[in-house]
Amino acid sequence: MAHTAVIAGVGPGLGESLARKFVDEGCRVGLFARSTDYLEELATDLGDDAVAVPTDITDPEAVEAGFREVRDAFGPVDILVNHASGGSWKGVRDVSPDEFERAWRVSAYGALLCTREAVDDMLAEDGGTVVFTGATSAVRGRGGALGFSAAKFAVRGMAESLARELGPDGVHVAHVVIDGQIEPPAVRESQPDREGAEFLDPDAIADSYWHLVTQDRSAWTLELDLRPHVEEF
């Protein structure tokens, strides 16, 4: 049976790599983001198994409408990647309450809205997979990034709670710690033969996400920690 996936938070880099990987593996994919032109170009490039769904994931009505569009195109959703992040790169004396709340709304509140929509499909069918994209700041708060760190801690807590709540019903929930800088698209384009491991390759990360989807239920991963190779830790 073909999978139907929603990737919430698609942009150049890891979001696009996830979309390409899932389509290559036979999934039909709904692409969520606010960047209408970029999404439509990517969906056109990916072909009939992808649909661009411009969506503000912090808006409950927009999320509901987005999932309805994906279901109408491809059927019930059984894979969700909560990939959107809200960045507030300021310390406590500089960050405004609105900036702090915005970081939380994109990362945590948006993930809640998307998960609530997807889980109903998964529970009605034969289970599914929910993957949360985390960061080093989810396990070790970053100085000068109060909003981002707090939001990522919230996402990690959501993943751990949901795994215990939904696992018995066949829904695999996993949290991925991206411990390092993802290779920017500009670097890949300008230095295609570059050697070195200072960046995480987004295509390699996407392979790891797909592995989470295909894991046997007897050995599910709750948290996956990914980092580039270094000589010493």
N, C-alpha and C positions, 0 to 999 in steps of 0.2 A: 504494500500500500504506500502511495506517495505521501510524503510529509507536507504539511502546510506550516510555514514558519512566518513569524513576524519579527523583524529586527527593528527595535525602537531606538532610533538615534543613528541614522546612517549618514556618513559623510566620507570624504576622501580619507583613506587610511584603513584602520581596522574595520570600520563599519562596512565599507565597500568590499574588503576581503572576505568578510563573513557572508555577505550577499552572494558573491561569486562562488565561494566554496559550497554553500548550501544548494545553489542552483546546479552546480556541477555534480552534486551528489543526488540529484533527482528531486529536490524540493521545489515546491512552489512558494514564492516568497513575497510577502508584503513589506514594502520599504516605508518606514515612518521617519519623517524629519520635517522641519519647517522650510527647507530649501527646495522650493518647487522646481525650479529649472534644473538643478543638479539631479534631483530624484528622477525626473522624467528622462533625462539623458541616460542615467544609469539603467533605468528600467528598459528603455529602448535597446540599449546595448546587451542587456541580459536576455531579452527575448520574451516569448509568451509566458514563461514561468515566473515572471516578476511583474509586480504592479506597484506604481508609485502612489503613495497615499500621503500627501502633505498633511501633517498632523501636529498640532501643539499638544504634546502629551501631558501638559499640566491642566488641560481643559477636559473635564469629564465627558462632556457632550461630543467633543472632537474625537476623543479616544473611542467612545462607543460607536460613532459613525465610521471611524477608520477600520475597526474590527469588522463591522458589518460589511464594508466594501471588500475586505479580504475574503470573508466567508462567501459573499456573493460570487466572487471570482474563482475561488479555489476550494471552498468547503471549510469545515471546522479546523481550528488552529490547534496543532499539537506540539509546536515548538515556539518558545518566546525567548528572545534575547533582549534583556533590559540593558541597553548599551549607552543610553544618553547620560551625560554628566553635566552638572552645573558647576562652573568654576568661580570661586570668589577668592582671589589670591591676595588677601589682605589680612593683617593681624587685627587683634581685638580693638585697638584704638582707631583703626582706619575703616574697618568694614562697617557699612551701614546695615541697619536691621533689614531693609529691603533686599540688599545684596545677599545677606546671609539666608534669608527666606527663599530667595530665588534659587540659590544653590541646592537647598533642600527640596524645593518643589520639582526641579528638573530631575535630580538623581533619585530621590526617595518617593515623593508623592506621585510623580509620573510613573515610576515602576509599580507602585501600588495599583494605580488605575489600569495599567496594561495587564498586570497579573490577574486582577479580578476578572477582566474580560476573557483572558485566555483560559484560566483555570476551569471555568464553567464548561468550555468545550472539552477539555482534557478529562474531566471527571465524568462527562457524559459518554465519552468514547473509551479508548483503551489506555488512558494515561497520557503522559507527555513529558516534556522537558522544559524547565525554566532556568535560564542561565543569567546571572548578574555579572556585569563587568565591574570589577573592583580595582583597587590601586594600592600601592604601598601605604597610602594615607588611610586605608581602611583598617590597618593593623598597627600603624605607628603614626600618630598625628604629626603633621608637617608644620613647622614654624612659619608664620606668615601666611598661612592658607587655612584660616579658621573655618570658613564656610565650606570649602571643599572637603576638608578632613571630617568635619561633623557629618556632612551628607554621606560620605563614603562609609563612615562607621555605621550610620543608620541603614545603609543598603546591606552591609554585611550582617547586621542583626536581623534584618528582614529575611535574608536568605536562610540563615540558620533556623529561624522560627518556622518558616514555610516548609523547610525540608522535613522537620519533625511533624508538622501538621498534615502535609500532603503525601509524604512518602508512602505511608500505609495504603493509600488509594492509588498508587501507581504513577505518581508525578515525581519525577526526579528534579530536585532543585539543587543547583550548584553555584558557587561563588568563585570567580576567577580573580586572583590577585595579580595584576600586571605590575611587576616589581621592576620598573625601568622605563626608559623612553622608547616609544614605538617609532620605528623608522618613518620619517615624514615622506609623503609622496614626492616632494621636490628632490630629496636625496636619491630616491630610487630612480627618478627620471634622469637626473644629471650624472649619476655615477652607477650605471647598471652593473658594472663589473667590480664594484667596490668590495674589498675584503675587510673583514673585521667584525667584531661582535659587540660593538658598543650600543647598538640598537636592537630591539626585538623586531623580527620580521613579521609584519601583519599577516602574511599568508600562512606562516608557521603557527601563529596564534590561532588563526581560523581552523587549522587542522586539529588543534587541541580542543577547540569548542565542538567540532564535529564528533570527536571521540567521546565527549560527554554525552552526546545525543545517542550514540550507538552502544553505550555500556550495558552489559547485562545487569538485570535488576538485583542480582545477588552480590554485586560489587560496585555500587554507585560511589562516585566521588562527591563529597560535600564541598571541599575547598581545594582548588588547584592553584598552585603558586608558580608563575612563569617569570623567568628573568633571563637576560642575555648571559652567555658564557663569559666568565671572568676568571682570571688566574687565581685570585684570592678573594675570599669573602671578608 
